[in-house]
Amino acid sequence: MTLTTLNAKLTADLQKSETPVILCGLSLGAVLTLMQLVKPATKIIGAVVSAPQFQAPNRLLMKA
């Protein structure tokens, strides 16, 4: 699974949400959270990130 795929799945889940959300992410989760925060008009009202990786680790992710 790639970072792009994970981000697309998270985007789809957030679009289904009827209520505002607060995202929390550690490492790769922090990268995904930051990727969501730069999108306009999201339902995210807050975020907590810890130890985001500077560069996306696509080569480290395994295929689904």
PDB file with one MODEL, atoms N, CA, C and O in Angstrom:
MODEL        1
ATOM      1  N   MET A   1       0.851  -1.162   0.000  1.00  0.00           N
ATOM      2  CA  MET A   1       0.000   0.000   0.000  1.00  0.00           C
ATOM      3  C   MET A   1       0.904   1.234   0.000  1.00  0.00           C
ATOM      4  O   MET A   1       1.878   1.298   0.750  1.00  0.00           O
ATOM      5  N   THR A   2       0.581   2.193  -0.829  1.00  0.00           N
ATOM      6  CA  THR A   2       1.408   3.392  -0.933  1.00  0.00           C
ATOM      7  C   THR A   2       0.846   4.523  -0.084  1.00  0.00           C
ATOM      8  O   THR A   2      -0.292   4.459   0.381  1.00  0.00           O
ATOM      9  N   LEU A   3       1.639   5.535   0.109  1.00  0.00           N
ATOM     10  CA  LEU A   3       1.205   6.719   0.843  1.00  0.00           C
ATOM     11  C   LEU A   3       0.017   7.365   0.140  1.00  0.00           C
ATOM     12  O   LEU A   3      -0.915   7.832   0.795  1.00  0.00           O
ATOM     13  N   THR A   4       0.046   7.395  -1.180  1.00  0.00           N
ATOM     14  CA  THR A   4      -1.051   7.981  -1.950  1.00  0.00           C
ATOM     15  C   THR A   4      -2.351   7.215  -1.708  1.00  0.00           C
ATOM     16  O   THR A   4      -3.410   7.822  -1.552  1.00  0.00           O
ATOM     17  N   THR A   5      -2.274   5.899  -1.675  1.00  0.00           N
ATOM     18  CA  THR A   5      -3.452   5.070  -1.423  1.00  0.00           C
ATOM     19  C   THR A   5      -3.990   5.294  -0.013  1.00  0.00           C
ATOM     20  O   THR A   5      -5.198   5.439   0.180  1.00  0.00           O
ATOM     21  N   LEU A   6      -3.098   5.322   0.962  1.00  0.00           N
ATOM     22  CA  LEU A   6      -3.518   5.576   2.343  1.00  0.00           C
ATOM     23  C   LEU A   6      -4.196   6.931   2.472  1.00  0.00           C
ATOM     24  O   LEU A   6      -5.217   7.060   3.148  1.00  0.00           O
ATOM     25  N   ASN A   7      -3.626   7.940   1.823  1.00  0.00           N
ATOM     26  CA  ASN A   7      -4.191   9.283   1.888  1.00  0.00           C
ATOM     27  C   ASN A   7      -5.566   9.325   1.228  1.00  0.00           C
ATOM     28  O   ASN A   7      -6.473   9.989   1.728  1.00  0.00           O
ATOM     29  N   ALA A   8      -5.725   8.624   0.111  1.00  0.00           N
ATOM     30  CA  ALA A   8      -7.017   8.588  -0.571  1.00  0.00           C
ATOM     31  C   ALA A   8      -8.076   7.907   0.297  1.00  0.00           C
ATOM     32  O   ALA A   8      -9.222   8.355   0.346  1.00  0.00           O
ATOM     33  N   LYS A   9      -7.697   6.836   0.976  1.00  0.00           N
ATOM     34  CA  LYS A   9      -8.642   6.147   1.862  1.00  0.00           C
ATOM     35  C   LYS A   9      -9.032   7.026   3.046  1.00  0.00           C
ATOM     36  O   LYS A   9     -10.196   7.056   3.446  1.00  0.00           O
ATOM     37  N   LEU A  10      -8.066   7.736   3.598  1.00  0.00           N
ATOM     38  CA  LEU A  10      -8.363   8.645   4.701  1.00  0.00           C
ATOM     39  C   LEU A  10      -9.284   9.771   4.233  1.00  0.00           C
ATOM     40  O   LEU A  10     -10.222  10.144   4.938  1.00  0.00           O
ATOM     41  N   THR A  11      -9.019  10.302   3.060  1.00  0.00           N
ATOM     42  CA  THR A  11      -9.870  11.353   2.493  1.00  0.00           C
ATOM     43  C   THR A  11     -11.302  10.856   2.336  1.00  0.00           C
ATOM     44  O   THR A  11     -12.248  11.564   2.681  1.00  0.00           O
ATOM     45  N   ALA A  12     -11.463   9.646   1.821  1.00  0.00           N
ATOM     46  CA  ALA A  12     -12.799   9.080   1.626  1.00  0.00           C
ATOM     47  C   ALA A  12     -13.513   8.899   2.973  1.00  0.00           C
ATOM     48  O   ALA A  12     -14.704   9.187   3.088  1.00  0.00           O
ATOM     49  N   ASP A  13     -12.792   8.426   3.976  1.00  0.00           N
ATOM     50  CA  ASP A  13     -13.396   8.249   5.299  1.00  0.00           C
ATOM     51  C   ASP A  13     -13.803   9.584   5.907  1.00  0.00           C
ATOM     52  O   ASP A  13     -14.863   9.689   6.525  1.00  0.00           O
ATOM     53  N   LEU A  14     -12.977  10.596   5.735  1.00  0.00           N
ATOM     54  CA  LEU A  14     -13.304  11.915   6.273  1.00  0.00           C
ATOM     55  C   LEU A  14     -14.512  12.523   5.568  1.00  0.00           C
ATOM     56  O   LEU A  14     -15.316  13.209   6.200  1.00  0.00           O
ATOM     57  N   GLN A  15     -14.645  12.280   4.280  1.00  0.00           N
ATOM     58  CA  GLN A  15     -15.788  12.808   3.537  1.00  0.00           C
ATOM     59  C   GLN A  15     -17.094  12.161   3.990  1.00  0.00           C
ATOM     60  O   GLN A  15     -18.153  12.781   3.892  1.00  0.00           O
ATOM     61  N   LYS A  16     -17.036  10.940   4.478  1.00  0.00           N
ATOM     62  CA  LYS A  16     -18.227  10.241   4.970  1.00  0.00           C
ATOM     63  C   LYS A  16     -18.672  10.751   6.340  1.00  0.00           C
ATOM     64  O   LYS A  16     -19.833  10.602   6.722  1.00  0.00           O
ATOM     65  N   SER A  17     -17.748  11.344   7.064  1.00  0.00           N
ATOM     66  CA  SER A  17     -18.054  11.800   8.415  1.00  0.00           C
ATOM     67  C   SER A  17     -19.069  12.942   8.388  1.00  0.00           C
ATOM     68  O   SER A  17     -18.960  13.872   7.589  1.00  0.00           O
ATOM     69  N   GLU A  18     -20.051  12.851   9.273  1.00  0.00           N
ATOM     70  CA  GLU A  18     -21.058  13.904   9.358  1.00  0.00           C
ATOM     71  C   GLU A  18     -20.700  14.940  10.418  1.00  0.00           C
ATOM     72  O   GLU A  18     -21.345  15.985  10.511  1.00  0.00           O
ATOM     73  N   THR A  19     -19.683  14.656  11.207  1.00  0.00           N
ATOM     74  CA  THR A  19     -19.290  15.573  12.265  1.00  0.00           C
ATOM     75  C   THR A  19     -17.845  16.016  12.066  1.00  0.00           C
ATOM     76  O   THR A  19     -17.074  15.329  11.396  1.00  0.00           O
ATOM     77  N   PRO A  20     -17.471  17.157  12.640  1.00  0.00           N
ATOM     78  CA  PRO A  20     -16.068  17.585  12.579  1.00  0.00           C
ATOM     79  C   PRO A  20     -15.172  16.560  13.283  1.00  0.00           C
ATOM     80  O   PRO A  20     -15.617  15.859  14.192  1.00  0.00           O
ATOM     81  N   VAL A  21     -13.920  16.479  12.859  1.00  0.00           N
ATOM     82  CA  VAL A  21     -12.999  15.503  13.431  1.00  0.00           C
ATOM     83  C   VAL A  21     -11.708  16.166  13.904  1.00  0.00           C
ATOM     84  O   VAL A  21     -11.327  17.239  13.437  1.00  0.00           O
ATOM     85  N   ILE A  22     -11.057  15.502  14.832  1.00  0.00           N
ATOM     86  CA  ILE A  22      -9.712  15.864  15.269  1.00  0.00           C
ATOM     87  C   ILE A  22      -8.830  14.676  14.915  1.00  0.00           C
ATOM     88  O   ILE A  22      -9.076  13.557  15.366  1.00  0.00           O
ATOM     89  N   LEU A  23      -7.804  14.919  14.110  1.00  0.00           N
ATOM     90  CA  LEU A  23      -6.894  13.844  13.709  1.00  0.00           C
ATOM     91  C   LEU A  23      -5.663  13.839  14.610  1.00  0.00           C
ATOM     92  O   LEU A  23      -5.145  14.893  14.979  1.00  0.00           O
ATOM     93  N   CYS A  24      -5.211  12.656  14.951  1.00  0.00           N
ATOM     94  CA  CYS A  24      -3.976  12.477  15.706  1.00  0.00           C
ATOM     95  C   CYS A  24      -3.109  11.491  14.926  1.00  0.00           C
ATOM     96  O   CYS A  24      -3.590  10.454  14.469  1.00  0.00           O
ATOM     97  N   GLY A  25      -1.828  11.825  14.778  1.00  0.00           N
ATOM     98  CA  GLY A  25      -0.969  10.928  14.031  1.00  0.00           C
ATOM     99  C   GLY A  25       0.450  10.893  14.567  1.00  0.00           C
ATOM    100  O   GLY A  25       0.991  11.905  15.012  1.00  0.00           O
ATOM    101  N   LEU A  26       1.040   9.709  14.514  1.00  0.00           N
ATOM    102  CA  LEU A  26       2.422   9.493  14.920  1.00  0.00           C
ATOM    103  C   LEU A  26       3.181   8.943  13.723  1.00  0.00           C
ATOM    104  O   LEU A  26       2.730   7.983  13.097  1.00  0.00           O
ATOM    105  N   SER A  27       4.315   9.527  13.395  1.00  0.00           N
ATOM    106  CA  SER A  27       5.171   9.087  12.304  1.00  0.00           C
ATOM    107  C   SER A  27       4.417   9.150  10.974  1.00  0.00           C
ATOM    108  O   SER A  27       4.101  10.246  10.509  1.00  0.00           O
ATOM    109  N   LEU A  28       4.122   8.017  10.353  1.00  0.00           N
ATOM    110  CA  LEU A  28       3.405   8.028   9.083  1.00  0.00           C
ATOM    111  C   LEU A  28       2.008   8.625   9.250  1.00  0.00           C
ATOM    112  O   LEU A  28       1.518   9.321   8.361  1.00  0.00           O
ATOM    113  N   GLY A  29       1.376   8.356  10.376  1.00  0.00           N
ATOM    114  CA  GLY A  29       0.064   8.951  10.655  1.00  0.00           C
ATOM    115  C   GLY A  29       0.135  10.466  10.729  1.00  0.00           C
ATOM    116  O   GLY A  29      -0.810  11.153  10.340  1.00  0.00           O
ATOM    117  N   ALA A  30       1.251  10.993  11.227  1.00  0.00           N
ATOM    118  CA  ALA A  30       1.439  12.438  11.277  1.00  0.00           C
ATOM    119  C   ALA A  30       1.578  13.012   9.872  1.00  0.00           C
ATOM    120  O   ALA A  30       1.068  14.095   9.589  1.00  0.00           O
ATOM    121  N   VAL A  31       2.262  12.294   9.000  1.00  0.00           N
ATOM    122  CA  VAL A  31       2.396  12.730   7.601  1.00  0.00           C
ATOM    123  C   VAL A  31       1.015  12.769   6.954  1.00  0.00           C
ATOM    124  O   VAL A  31       0.679  13.738   6.273  1.00  0.00           O
ATOM    125  N   LEU A  32       0.222  11.738   7.157  1.00  0.00           N
ATOM    126  CA  LEU A  32      -1.128  11.704   6.589  1.00  0.00           C
ATOM    127  C   LEU A  32      -1.991  12.836   7.146  1.00  0.00           C
ATOM    128  O   LEU A  32      -2.759  13.458   6.411  1.00  0.00           O
ATOM    129  N   THR A  33      -1.863  13.096   8.433  1.00  0.00           N
ATOM    130  CA  THR A  33      -2.616  14.191   9.047  1.00  0.00           C
ATOM    131  C   THR A  33      -2.228  15.525   8.419  1.00  0.00           C
ATOM    132  O   THR A  33      -3.097  16.335   8.098  1.00  0.00           O
ATOM    133  N   LEU A  34      -0.945  15.756   8.244  1.00  0.00           N
ATOM    134  CA  LEU A  34      -0.489  17.010   7.635  1.00  0.00           C
ATOM    135  C   LEU A  34      -0.963  17.126   6.189  1.00  0.00           C
ATOM    136  O   LEU A  34      -1.309  18.216   5.733  1.00  0.00           O
ATOM    137  N   MET A  35      -0.979  16.016   5.478  1.00  0.00           N
ATOM    138  CA  MET A  35      -1.468  16.033   4.093  1.00  0.00           C
ATOM    139  C   MET A  35      -2.946  16.417   4.052  1.00  0.00           C
ATOM    140  O   MET A  35      -3.384  17.105   3.130  1.00  0.00           O
ATOM    141  N   GLN A  36      -3.705  15.979   5.035  1.00  0.00           N
ATOM    142  CA  GLN A  36      -5.126  16.335   5.089  1.00  0.00           C
ATOM    143  C   GLN A  36      -5.318  17.800   5.465  1.00  0.00           C
ATOM    144  O   GLN A  36      -6.242  18.451   4.976  1.00  0.00           O
ATOM    145  N   LEU A  37      -4.460  18.317   6.324  1.00  0.00           N
ATOM    146  CA  LEU A  37      -4.604  19.692   6.789  1.00  0.00           C
ATOM    147  C   LEU A  37      -4.385  20.728   5.690  1.00  0.00           C
ATOM    148  O   LEU A  37      -4.918  21.834   5.778  1.00  0.00           O
ATOM    149  N   VAL A  38      -3.626  20.399   4.675  1.00  0.00           N
ATOM    150  CA  VAL A  38      -3.374  21.373   3.603  1.00  0.00           C
ATOM    151  C   VAL A  38      -4.485  21.380   2.559  1.00  0.00           C
ATOM    152  O   VAL A  38      -4.483  22.225   1.664  1.00  0.00           O
ATOM    153  N   LYS A  39      -5.427  20.457   2.660  1.00  0.00           N
ATOM    154  CA  LYS A  39      -6.553  20.430   1.723  1.00  0.00           C
ATOM    155  C   LYS A  39      -7.584  21.471   2.151  1.00  0.00           C
ATOM    156  O   LYS A  39      -7.843  21.632   3.344  1.00  0.00           O
ATOM    157  N   PRO A  40      -8.169  22.173   1.194  1.00  0.00           N
ATOM    158  CA  PRO A  40      -9.185  23.171   1.549  1.00  0.00           C
ATOM    159  C   PRO A  40     -10.507  22.514   1.951  1.00  0.00           C
ATOM    160  O   PRO A  40     -10.829  21.410   1.511  1.00  0.00           O
ATOM    161  N   ALA A  41     -11.249  23.205   2.780  1.00  0.00           N
ATOM    162  CA  ALA A  41     -12.614  22.822   3.152  1.00  0.00           C
ATOM    163  C   ALA A  41     -12.739  21.394   3.679  1.00  0.00           C
ATOM    164  O   ALA A  41     -13.553  20.612   3.187  1.00  0.00           O
ATOM    165  N   THR A  42     -11.940  21.068   4.665  1.00  0.00           N
ATOM    166  CA  THR A  42     -12.071  19.752   5.292  1.00  0.00           C
ATOM    167  C   THR A  42     -12.894  19.874   6.570  1.00  0.00           C
ATOM    168  O   THR A  42     -13.173  20.980   7.034  1.00  0.00           O
ATOM    169  N   LYS A  43     -13.270  18.757   7.120  1.00  0.00           N
ATOM    170  CA  LYS A  43     -14.042  18.720   8.365  1.00  0.00           C
ATOM    171  C   LYS A  43     -13.133  18.639   9.589  1.00  0.00           C
ATOM    172  O   LYS A  43     -13.604  18.407  10.703  1.00  0.00           O
ATOM    173  N   ILE A  44     -11.840  18.830   9.382  1.00  0.00           N
ATOM    174  CA  ILE A  44     -10.876  18.727  10.476  1.00  0.00           C
ATOM    175  C   ILE A  44     -10.888  20.030  11.270  1.00  0.00           C
ATOM    176  O   ILE A  44     -10.669  21.111  10.723  1.00  0.00           O
ATOM    177  N   ILE A  45     -11.149  19.905  12.580  1.00  0.00           N
ATOM    178  CA  ILE A  45     -11.169  21.093  13.429  1.00  0.00           C
ATOM    179  C   ILE A  45      -9.944  21.165  14.338  1.00  0.00           C
ATOM    180  O   ILE A  45      -9.734  22.163  15.028  1.00  0.00           O
ATOM    181  N   GLY A  46      -9.143  20.113  14.335  1.00  0.00           N
ATOM    182  CA  GLY A  46      -7.933  20.101  15.144  1.00  0.00           C
ATOM    183  C   GLY A  46      -7.052  18.930  14.761  1.00  0.00           C
ATOM    184  O   GLY A  46      -7.488  17.976  14.116  1.00  0.00           O
ATOM    185  N   ALA A  47      -5.786  19.032  15.182  1.00  0.00           N
ATOM    186  CA  ALA A  47      -4.848  17.959  14.860  1.00  0.00           C
ATOM    187  C   ALA A  47      -3.722  17.920  15.884  1.00  0.00           C
ATOM    188  O   ALA A  47      -3.314  18.941  16.437  1.00  0.00           O
ATOM    189  N   VAL A  48      -3.236  16.705  16.116  1.00  0.00           N
ATOM    190  CA  VAL A  48      -2.062  16.477  16.945  1.00  0.00           C
ATOM    191  C   VAL A  48      -1.124  15.614  16.117  1.00  0.00           C
ATOM    192  O   VAL A  48      -1.501  14.526  15.681  1.00  0.00           O
ATOM    193  N   VAL A  49       0.101  16.094  15.896  1.00  0.00           N
ATOM    194  CA  VAL A  49       1.074  15.307  15.144  1.00  0.00           C
ATOM    195  C   VAL A  49       2.345  15.154  15.966  1.00  0.00           C
ATOM    196  O   VAL A  49       2.751  16.065  16.687  1.00  0.00           O
ATOM    197  N   SER A  50       2.958  13.992  15.844  1.00  0.00           N
ATOM    198  CA  SER A  50       4.199  13.719  16.559  1.00  0.00           C
ATOM    199  C   SER A  50       5.147  12.965  15.637  1.00  0.00           C
ATOM    200  O   SER A  50       4.770  11.955  15.043  1.00  0.00           O
ATOM    201  N   ALA A  51       6.355  13.447  15.519  1.00  0.00           N
ATOM    202  CA  ALA A  51       7.426  12.821  14.759  1.00  0.00           C
ATOM    203  C   ALA A  51       7.074  12.526  13.303  1.00  0.00           C
ATOM    204  O   ALA A  51       7.276  11.406  12.834  1.00  0.00           O
ATOM    205  N   PRO A  52       6.542  13.533  12.575  1.00  0.00           N
ATOM    206  CA  PRO A  52       6.286  13.263  11.155  1.00  0.00           C
ATOM    207  C   PRO A  52       7.595  13.088  10.407  1.00  0.00           C
ATOM    208  O   PRO A  52       8.590  13.746  10.713  1.00  0.00           O
ATOM    209  N   GLN A  53       7.591  12.202   9.431  1.00  0.00           N
ATOM    210  CA  GLN A  53       8.782  11.990   8.622  1.00  0.00           C
ATOM    211  C   GLN A  53       8.913  13.132   7.635  1.00  0.00           C
ATOM    212  O   GLN A  53       7.912  13.616   7.106  1.00  0.00           O
ATOM    213  N   PHE A  54      10.123  13.561   7.386  1.00  0.00           N
ATOM    214  CA  PHE A  54      10.353  14.676   6.473  1.00  0.00           C
ATOM    215  C   PHE A  54      10.018  14.310   5.042  1.00  0.00           C
ATOM    216  O   PHE A  54       9.468  15.130   4.307  1.00  0.00           O
ATOM    217  N   GLN A  55      10.338  13.096   4.637  1.00  0.00           N
ATOM    218  CA  GLN A  55      10.083  12.649   3.276  1.00  0.00           C
ATOM    219  C   GLN A  55       9.184  11.420   3.314  1.00  0.00           C
ATOM    220  O   GLN A  55       9.374  10.526   4.139  1.00  0.00           O
ATOM    221  N   ALA A  56       8.218  11.384   2.427  1.00  0.00           N
ATOM    222  CA  ALA A  56       7.275  10.272   2.393  1.00  0.00           C
ATOM    223  C   ALA A  56       7.995   8.945   2.117  1.00  0.00           C
ATOM    224  O   ALA A  56       8.811   8.864   1.199  1.00  0.00           O
ATOM    225  N   PRO A  57       7.697   7.910   2.903  1.00  0.00           N
ATOM    226  CA  PRO A  57       8.410   6.641   2.809  1.00  0.00           C
ATOM    227  C   PRO A  57       7.762   5.634   1.856  1.00  0.00           C
ATOM    228  O   PRO A  57       7.613   4.468   2.221  1.00  0.00           O
ATOM    229  N   ASN A  58       7.378   6.045   0.656  1.00  0.00           N
ATOM    230  CA  ASN A  58       6.696   5.131  -0.266  1.00  0.00           C
ATOM    231  C   ASN A  58       7.451   3.823  -0.468  1.00  0.00           C
ATOM    232  O   ASN A  58       6.823   2.768  -0.562  1.00  0.00           O
ATOM    233  N   ARG A  59       8.754   3.859  -0.535  1.00  0.00           N
ATOM    234  CA  ARG A  59       9.502   2.639  -0.782  1.00  0.00           C
ATOM    235  C   ARG A  59       9.496   1.692   0.413  1.00  0.00           C
ATOM    236  O   ARG A  59       9.843   0.519   0.272  1.00  0.00           O
ATOM    237  N   LEU A  60       9.108   2.181   1.577  1.00  0.00           N
ATOM    238  CA  LEU A  60       9.081   1.341   2.761  1.00  0.00           C
ATOM    239  C   LEU A  60       7.742   0.653   2.970  1.00  0.00           C
ATOM    240  O   LEU A  60       7.643  -0.297   3.746  1.00  0.00           O
ATOM    241  N   LEU A  61       6.716   1.126   2.282  1.00  0.00           N
ATOM    242  CA  LEU A  61       5.391   0.563   2.476  1.00  0.00           C
ATOM    243  C   LEU A  61       5.228  -0.713   1.665  1.00  0.00           C
ATOM    244  O   LEU A  61       5.757  -0.831   0.560  1.00  0.00           O
ATOM    245  N   MET A  62       4.509  -1.644   2.213  1.00  0.00           N
ATOM    246  CA  MET A  62       4.311  -2.922   1.546  1.00  0.00           C
ATOM    247  C   MET A  62       3.077  -2.872   0.651  1.00  0.00           C
ATOM    248  O   MET A  62       2.158  -2.091   0.901  1.00  0.00           O
ATOM    249  N   LYS A  63       3.053  -3.687  -0.370  1.00  0.00           N
ATOM    250  CA  LYS A  63       1.878  -3.783  -1.219  1.00  0.00           C
ATOM    251  C   LYS A  63       0.763  -4.504  -0.465  1.00  0.00           C
ATOM    252  O   LYS A  63       1.010  -5.398   0.344  1.00  0.00           O
ATOM    253  N   ALA A  64      -0.466  -4.088  -0.753  1.00  0.00           N
ATOM    254  CA  ALA A  64      -1.624  -4.703  -0.093  1.00  0.00           C
ATOM    255  C   ALA A  64      -1.895  -6.085  -0.655  1.00  0.00           C
ATOM    256  O   ALA A  64      -2.832  -6.756  -0.221  1.00  0.00           O
TER     257      ALA A  64
ENDMDL
END
